[in-house]
Amino acid sequence: MERVAIFVDVQNVYYTSRQTYRKNFDYNAFWRKATANRQVVKAFAYAVERGDSKQREFQNILRAIGFEVKLKPFIQRADGSAKGDWDVGITIDMMDAASEADTLILVSGDGDFSILCNRLTEQSGKKVEVYGVPALTAASLMQSASEFVPIDQQLLLG
């Protein structure tokens, strides 16, 4: 059975789905599609911790689906800008999981992951599936993926 590891950039998929479709990503539909006839060896959802109860409920839903939720504190800088991305953490976890998985599944549209996808496919011989909102996914990321799966109505709520 094919072994998969899943990595979801929660902030990216939230904002790209809302901006393009005005809908939320359906994590249950995604899980069914991504894991069908496959063995999940790791599944991470990377989020920013803002400390509100609605967010904690959402994180518990992700855990019930099968994700390990990794949280990073939301940092508001003095100049008004904010910091809270998981790019380095996702990269490290994907590199670490490459020895255990045949296929790595990344849910993000962030072009910064193109280099990582190229490294995993070319040097490690791994398959990398990228799920992203087509209109807001970097062309370089789509091209570097072994397979690009568009987030469309089938993967959205409501």
Disulfide bonds with the S-S distance in Angstrom:
none
